[in-house]
Amino acid sequence: MIELLKSHGVLSYSQNGSHFEPKPLPPPIPKKCDWEIDPAELDFSNAAMIGKGLFGEIVKAYWRGTPVAVKRMLSSLSDDRLVM
Ligand SMILES: Nc1ncnc2c1ncn2[C@@H]1O[C@H](COP(=O)(O)OP(=O)(O)OP(=O)(O)O)[C@@H](O)[C@H]1O
C-alpha cells in the first residue's frame, strides 16, 4: 500500500528524510471562479425578453459587446425565505 501511495505521489519524504508523510494539501480554490462575470458589465439598455421559465425570465443583453442570454430571477421569488 505504501508503495502504491508513493507511486501516485501521495506520500513524500519528510523534511529530515527519516520517513514518508502525506503531501501537504494544495491551497483552497479561490471563491471567485474565472468563468464568473461581473454583473455590472451587463448592458441591459436594449434588453428584450426572449423566454420565461418557472423561476425566472430570460432576457437578451450584452456583455462586452457580445449578445448574451441572462436569466433574471422573478422578483416574486427574490425573498430569501422562498429561496431554497
Ligand atoms: N441561452 C439562451 N438563448 C436563447 N433563449 C434561451 C436561452 N436560455 C433560455 N432561453 C429561452 O428561455 C426559455 C426559458 O428558459 P429557462 O432556462 O428559464 O427554462 P426552464 O429550465 O424551463 O426554467 P426554470 O428552471 O426557471 O423552470 C427557454 O425555453 C428558451 O426559449
The ligand as an SDF file (V2000), in Angstrom:
LIG
                    3D

 31 33  0  0  0  0  0  0  0  0999 V2000
  -29.2760   30.8060  -23.8690 N   0  0  0  0  0  0  0  0  0  0  0  0
  -30.4880   31.0260  -24.3690 C   0  0  0  0  0  0  0  0  0  0  0  0
  -30.6300   31.5660  -25.5880 N   0  0  0  0  0  0  0  0  0  0  0  0
  -31.8600   31.8040  -26.0840 C   0  0  0  0  0  0  0  0  0  0  0  0
  -33.0040   31.5360  -25.4520 N   0  0  0  0  0  0  0  0  0  0  0  0
  -32.9020   30.9710  -24.2500 C   0  0  0  0  0  0  0  0  0  0  0  0
  -31.6500   30.6990  -23.6350 C   0  0  0  0  0  0  0  0  0  0  0  0
  -31.8790   30.1440  -22.4320 N   0  0  0  0  0  0  0  0  0  0  0  0
  -33.2240   30.0790  -22.3020 C   0  0  0  0  0  0  0  0  0  0  0  0
  -33.8470   30.5760  -23.3870 N   0  0  0  0  0  0  0  0  0  0  0  0
  -35.2990   30.6820  -23.6020 C   0  0  0  0  0  0  0  0  0  0  0  0
  -35.9370   30.9040  -22.3620 O   0  0  0  0  0  0  0  0  0  0  0  0
  -36.8460   29.8250  -22.0940 C   0  0  0  0  0  0  0  0  0  0  0  0
  -36.8370   29.5150  -20.6130 C   0  0  0  0  0  0  0  0  0  0  0  0
  -35.5360   29.1050  -20.2670 O   0  0  0  0  0  0  0  0  0  0  0  0
  -35.2360   28.5620  -18.8250 P   0  0  0  0  0  0  0  0  0  0  0  0
  -33.8110   28.1500  -18.7720 O   0  0  0  0  0  0  0  0  0  0  0  0
  -35.6800   29.5760  -17.8350 O   0  0  0  0  0  0  0  0  0  0  0  0
  -36.1900   27.3010  -18.8290 O   0  0  0  0  0  0  0  0  0  0  0  0
  -36.5540   26.3630  -17.6380 P   0  0  0  0  0  0  0  0  0  0  0  0
  -35.4130   25.4580  -17.3760 O   0  0  0  0  0  0  0  0  0  0  0  0
  -37.8610   25.7490  -18.0180 O   0  0  0  0  0  0  0  0  0  0  0  0
  -36.7340   27.3970  -16.4710 O   0  0  0  0  0  0  0  0  0  0  0  0
  -36.8640   27.1140  -14.9150 P   0  0  0  0  0  0  0  0  0  0  0  0
  -35.5890   26.4330  -14.4750 O   0  0  0  0  0  0  0  0  0  0  0  0
  -36.9850   28.5190  -14.3420 O   0  0  0  0  0  0  0  0  0  0  0  0
  -38.0900   26.2930  -14.7210 O   0  0  0  0  0  0  0  0  0  0  0  0
  -36.3630   28.6840  -22.9770 C   0  0  0  0  0  0  0  0  0  0  0  0
  -37.4020   27.8210  -23.3090 O   0  0  0  0  0  0  0  0  0  0  0  0
  -35.8400   29.4100  -24.1920 C   0  0  0  0  0  0  0  0  0  0  0  0
  -36.9000   29.7550  -25.0530 O   0  0  0  0  0  0  0  0  0  0  0  0
  1  2  1  0
  2  3  1  0
  2  7  2  0
  3  4  2  0
  4  5  1  0
  5  6  2  0
  6  7  1  0
  6 10  1  0
  7  8  1  0
  8  9  2  0
  9 10  1  0
 10 11  1  0
 11 12  1  0
 11 30  1  0
 12 13  1  0
 13 14  1  0
 13 28  1  0
 14 15  1  0
 15 16  1  0
 16 17  2  0
 16 18  1  0
 16 19  1  0
 19 20  1  0
 20 21  2  0
 20 22  1  0
 20 23  1  0
 23 24  1  0
 24 25  2  0
 24 26  1  0
 24 27  1  0
 28 29  1  0
 28 30  1  0
 30 31  1  0
M  END
$$$$
